[in-house]
């Protein structure tokens, strides 16, 4: 058996994009990580952590792996989408449905896809 240690995300500027993710998640950067580093860690509450790794090539196709996120502190999916837009994310595809289900695929400032899903409270209220 194996254990997942980290989820690695290719980046043009690992420190900048890890800092953006730190700002929107409230999770800390790795101790000693600094601008110019080729590898920057974003510590999650439990493993696996996120590792942002410098690569020479830019993003050209859809991610094969992405993060799904949802609101905390009582915020809804739609409130999170609006807040993330204000933080520099962009909407890539909107999969929200009239019944309130669905998700929004967004792009971080380097163009990496992630999906904003309904919060636990929203999912439970639709049962």
N, C-alpha and C positions, 0 to 999 in steps of 0.2 A: 504494500500500500504506500501511497505517497501523500504528502501534505502540501497544500498550496501555501507558499511562503509569501508571494507578492504578486500583484497584478501590475505589469509594466506597460507604461504608455509612452510611445515614441513622441519626442518633442523637439522643436527647433530651439526653444529656450526653456529648459527644464525648471529653472528657478522661477521664472515668470509665470508659467502655467501652473506649477505646483502652488505658488502663492495665490493665484486666482482661486484654485480649488480649496485652498486653506481658508480663504476669505468667505467663500460661499457655504462651506461645510462646518466651519468652526474648528476643524481638526488642525493640529500643529504640524509644522514642518519638522523634519528630522533634526536632531541636535547637531549644530555645526554646519548645516546646509547653508550655502551662500550664493549670491549671484555669480555666474560663470561656471558653477559646478556642472559636470557632465551627467551626474545622477543626483536626483533630489527625492527625498522620501516624504510622503504625507502619511503620518501615523493615524491609523484607524483605531477604533476602540478595542479591536481584537484583530489578530491576523486573519486574512492577509492584509498587508499594508499596500499602499499605492506607491509605485516607483516611477518617476518621470525620468526618462533616459534620452540624452541628446543623440539625434541621428542626423546625418547630413542631408537626407532627402526630405522633401516636403510631403504632406499627405496628399494622395492622389485619388484614392478610392474609398468606398464605404468601409467603416470599421467592421471587422469580423467579430469583435468583442466590444461591448460597451457597458456603461454603468446605468442602472436603473435607480432613480432617486425618488423620494417622496417628501412631502412637507412634514415638519415637526412643529411643536409648540402650537398645535391647533390650526395651522395654516392649511388651506386647501391646495389641491393641484394647481388650480387656476391662479391663486395668489402667489404660489411659488414661481409659476411661469412668468408672471408680471415682475416679480422681484428679480428673478434671474435676468430678464431683459434689461433691467436697470443696472445690473452688474456687468454687462458686456456680453452675455450669451445672446444667441439668435435662434429664432424658430426655423427649423429645417422642414419638418412635416408635422401636421396637426392631425392626430388620430382620435380626437375627442368625438364622442357620439352624443346625440340628443338626449339619451337616457342618463347621461352623466358619466358613463364608463369611458374607457380609452385612455390615451396618453398623448404627450407632446414630445416629439423628438427635437432636441435642441443641439446647438453646436457651441462648444466652449470657444474662447478667443483664438485657439489654434485650429479650430474646425473639427475637433473630435466630437462624435455624436454621443449623446446621453439622453435617456428618456425620463421625463417627469411623469410619475404615476400618481394615482390617487392616494391619499393618506389612508392609514388604517381605519380611522374614524369614517372617512367617506366610503370605504369599501364595506364596512360593517353596516352603515345606514342604508345600503342598497339591497340588503339581504331580504 
